[in-house]
Amino acid sequence: MIDKNINLSDSEDENQRQAFGMLPSYFISKMSVDFNDIIKKLTTNLSKNPTKQRFQIVKILNNSIITPVDNYVNVTDFNFDQGEMSTEPYQALLRIMGVAPDSKLYEHTKVIDSCASQTLSQSVINQLKDYLYCEFNYKSEDLHTGISAESFYMHLLLSFVAHLDAYFYHYECSSSVNPISLGQLFQKKPDPNKLQYDPETNKFISLGKKGSPFTRTSRTFLQWLQTWLYFQQHKDMPKSVRGISSEIKWPAKNDPEGRREYYIRRTSEGKWITLLDLYWLLGIEDRVDDEALKALRTRQNKMVNYLKNADINNLVGFDHNFVGLIWLVYAFFQTLYEKSVQSDTDSCIFYDDYYCLWKSITGHYESNVSENIKQTRIEWPDYLKKQATRNERMA
């Protein structure tokens, strides 16, 4: 996930920590376009000269702002000598999405920011390990004092994304449908329709079907999205995704040229779905609507003020954006998908710990759901369930 060419400091551990702390800014700044480019720019080929490096980073951040704002970022706004751009980057991301500071998700994110604001040490590792165990009964042999910096910060990130996954499901789906891990569903992984796992040999056996043996993140995201929309409208789950789009009542006002079908077909091939694209699909905001651009400008103004003043209290007044939260889960796995596609081998980047984290955090939320509600919930279709359930460890 973190580019090996990053050169913000001479310490590899510090490189990993600083890159981890920058990730929320990438997500925030690139919600309307493909943010892969800014990740590359901020993590490769930066000058080792501190003065030149400051100007490079500030230019990249200002270029990512796509609407006029009252004030832009200046070199003097960041203390790069100490290697810090924000002490609360993940809390800032949640505030942008309207998550309340008194929520369990926000509490968890405070721990994540605290771990990321300190030099990696045994006490930092134990801080995360103890919190996950005490709050979610989560244990992992991978979280030990000898863990590498890259592995530790990836574990931090996986715990954040897994909590977004569990949080979204609990507040949006738990009253009507049994839980599945959406992050597990979105991951690029062996396609169960083309590969069958053999537990005796710990290998996958080809079923002889044509095409890539791996799933595509954008395709599974769109399959889930259409299934959820179908269920909300028909109060029943579809049997298949075949022809499902024509059975959904899509908002007509934002697709006068009939581009939706073409967009879904092309995006299913693996292309990015930006947050504004998702708003457009759902009819939440038109990409050229004045009100949408005004809301985007307000959001980016508040983010710039936060970056300039490092005051988390500047980020207030945002609506609770569940669509944005599930988009973040998708965006994380789409980034991994693209990295694997760009590699020379036909393979996938897979993280077993994600499913374990999601299961433990979901267990916490499920303990607050009444048995009466659980008994009335229905199952997701098999075409989603078998992709969203981990039956084997990949490592």
N, C-alpha and C positions, 0 to 999 in steps of 0.2 A: 504493500500500500504506500509506504514512504519511499520516495525516490532515493537511490543510493548516492546520487550525485549532489545532494544538498550540501552546502558549504557555509552555513551560517556561523559555525564555530569549529574549533579544532577537535572537539570531542565527539565521537560517534554517538554516545549516549545523549549528549546535549542536542545534536542534530535531530535525533529521533524525537526528543521531547518538544523542541521548537516546532518541528513540522506537525506534530500532533496538535499543538496549540493553535496552529494556523488553519487547520481544517474547517472549523466553523465559519471563518471568514470566506473561505472558498465557496462553501454552500450558500451563504447569504448573498454574496456578490454575483453568483452565477445561477440564480434561480430562474432567470429568464432566458439563458443560453447555455450551451454546453460548457461546463466549467473545467473540463479536462485541460484546456489550454492554460488557464491561470495556475493550475496545480503545477504544470510543467515549468512555467515561467518562474514561479516562486520557489521551486525546489531544485532547479538546475542552472548552472552557468552564472550564478551570482558572483559578483566581484568579491575578492577577499579583502579589498580595501574598504574599511567600515564606512567612509564617507560616500563612496560610489554606491555601496550596497544599499544605504538608506534611500538614496534617490531612485535606485532601481525598483525597490519594493513599493515606495510611495507612488511611482508612476504606474506600476502594474495595478495597484488598488484603485487609483483614480480612473484609469482606463476601463475598469470593470463596472463603473457606475454609468448606467445607460439612460438616466434621466437627469435633467438639470437639478442641482442641489444648491442650497444656500451657501455652504462652505465645503471646500474640498480638503482632503487630507494633506498635511504638510510634513516635511521631514522632522520638524521640531515636535511633532505630536507623539513620537515614539522614542522610547529609550532603548535603542538597538544595542548599545554597549552592554546592557545587561541581558540582551537576548530575549526581551519580553515585548509582545505586542498587546497582550491582554492577560489579566489574571483570572478572568471569568468568561472565557470564550464560549464554553458550552452552555453556561447559563444565559449568555446573550442570545445564543441561537434559540433557546427555548422561549425567551421573552419575546423574540420576534414572532414566534408561533403562538403567543398568547397563553403559554402554560403558566399556571398560577405558582407563585413561589412557595406556597404551603403544600404542594403536591408531593407525593412520594418520588415521582420522576425528577422533580426539581431538587429534592433532597439528595438523591443519588448523584445528580449532576454536580452538586456542590462538592461531593467527594471526588468526582472525576477532575474537576478544576483544581481542587486542592492538591491532588496527586501530580497533576501536570505542571503546577506552579513551583514544584520543588525538584531539586536535583535527585535523580533516581538513587534510592538507598533501600536498605532493609526495612526501615520504618515506613517508607512510602509503599513498598510492596505489601507489607502487613496491614497498612491502613485500608487498602482496597480489599485484600483477602478477608480481613475481619468484618468489614462492612457487608460484603456480599454474603458471608456466612451468617452473620447475626440477623440481617434483614430478610434474606431470601433462602437461607439454608443451602447456599451454593458452595460446593467444594470442588477444587481442581488441583490435581497434582502438578499442573503446569505453573501454578502460582507459587513459586518458591524463591528463596533468596538468590539463587543462581540464574534466574531467568534473564534472558538478554533484554536490552532496552527495546528493541524492535518488537519482541514478543509481548513485553509488558504493556507497551502503549497500544498494541493491537488488541490486547485483552481489555484494556480500558475502553477502547472504541467499540469493540464487540458488545461489551456490557451496556454501553449507551444506546446502541442501535437496537439491541434485544429488548431494552426497556421501552424504547419508542414503539416497538412492535407490540409488546404486551399492553402498553398503555392505550394505544389506538384500539386494539381489539376490545379491551375491557369497557371503554366508554362508548364505542360505536357498535360493537357486534355482540357483546356477551349476553345481552338479554334475549337474543333470538337464535344464535348459532353457536355450536360448540367450538372451542378454540383450535386453531391451527397456527403454525408459525409462518407468518407471511414472509419473513426474512429467509427462512429455509426454502420456501416456495420460490422466491425471487432469485436465489443463488444459481449461478451456472453450475450444473452438476450432471452426473450421468442421467440420461433420459430413461425413465423406467419403461417406456414403450420400446426402447431400442437396446437397452442393456439390462441384464438380470444379474443380481449379486449372488455369488455362491459363497455361503459362510464357511464351507469346508476348506476351500482354497483361498479364501479372502480375495477373490478376483471377480471381475465382471465378465459375463458371457454375452457375446453379441447375439441378438435375436434375428439378425439377418435383414433388418429393415434399412432402407436407403436414408441418406441424409446424415447430418452431424449427430454423433452419439450423445451430445450434450444439449441441455436446455438453454434457452436464451432469456436473459433477464427481462427485457422489454416485453417479450411475448408472454411470459408467465404473469407479469404485472398486468398486462391488458386482459388476459384471460380471467384473472381474479377480479379486476375492476368490472368487467362486463357481467360476470357471474353475480357480483354484489348488487349491481344496478338492476339486473333481472330479478333477483330475489326481492329487492325493495319494491319493485313494481308489481310483481306477480304473486308475491307471498309464498313462493315455492322455488326450489332449486332446479335449474335446468339439468337435463341429462347429459348434455354435450355442449361444447362451445361452437359446434358446427351450426351456422346460420343464426347464432345468438344475437348478433348485432342488429339484424332486421326485426327482432322481437323486442328490442328495447326502445322506449320512447325517448329519443335523444332531443335535447333542446334544438328547436328548428331555427331560432332567431340568429344563432351564431354560425350557421353553416349554409349561407345562401347559394354557394357554388357547389355544394355536395362534395366537399373535400374530405369528409370524415372517414368514409370507407377507404379511400385511397391512403389516408394518413395511417389508419389502423393497420392496413396491410403492409405498408412500407416499414412502419415502426416495428412491427412484429419480427422483422428480419434482424433486429438487434440495434436499431438506431435509438438515440437519446429521446426521452420524453421530458421536456423541461416542465417546471412548475406552471408556467403560464400556458403551456400546451395542455396540461391537465385541466387547468381552469377552463380553457376553451372547450375541451371535450365535454366537461360536465356542465357547461353553460353558466359557470360561476362568474367569470369575468371574460369579456371580449378583449382580445389582445390589442385592439386599437381603440377601445372605449376610453373616453376622457376620464371617467371616474376610476377606472382601473389604473390608468397612468398616474392619476393624482394619488391614489393609494400607494402605488409603487414609489412615487417620489417621497411621500411622507415616511414610508418605511426606510428608504435609503438615507433620507435626511437624519432620521433618528439613529441609524447605524453609524453614519459619519460622526455625529455628535458623540456617540459612545466611544468610537475609536479615538477621537480627539481628546476627550476628557476622562476616559477610563472610568466612567461612573455608570454602573449598571442601572441606576435609577432613571437614566435618560430613556431607557427602553420600556416605556409604559404605554398603555392604551391600545394594544394590538388585540384583534379578535382572536378567539381560540380557534386555531386553524388545524383541524384534524386532517384535512386534505394535505396540507403542507407537511404534517408529521409523517404520514405514510409515504409521501413522496421522498422524504429524507431516507427512509428505510430502503426504498427502491434505488435512490441515487447512490447510496453507499455500495450496493451490490452491482449496480450498473458500472460503477468505476472499476470494480474488480473484474467484471465481465470484459470490459474493454482492454484491461491490462492483459488478460489471458488471450484475447483475440489477437493482440499485437505481438504476442510471443511467437516463436518459430514453430512450436510444437502444438498439436491439437490436444490441449489439456485444459484443466480448469483449476482455479484457485479456490480451495474449499477450507472452511474453518469449522471443525467439529464442535469447538467450544461454544459456538453461537447457539446451537440448538439446546445445549445444556443450560446456558444462561437464560435463554428464553423460557424454558420449561420451569426453572426455579422462580423466575420473576412472575410468570403467569400464575404459578401456584399461589403466590402471595395475593394476587388480585382475585383469584378464584375463591379464596377463603372468605371473601366478602360478598360472594354471590349466594343467594338463598337456594336451598335445595329445590324449592318449588319452581324457581326459574330454570335451574339446571335440567329438571325433568321435562320441561316443555320445549327445550331447545332442539333444533334439528342439526343434522350433519351437513358438512360441505359435500359437494359432489366428489365422487371417487377420482375424477381426473385432476382435481386439486389436492385432495387428501394424500394420494400416494406420492405426490411430489413434495408435499409439505411436511412429511414425516420421515425422520431419520431412522432407518432400520440397521444401519451399520456405521462403524467409525471408519473414516477414510485414512486414518493414520494411527 
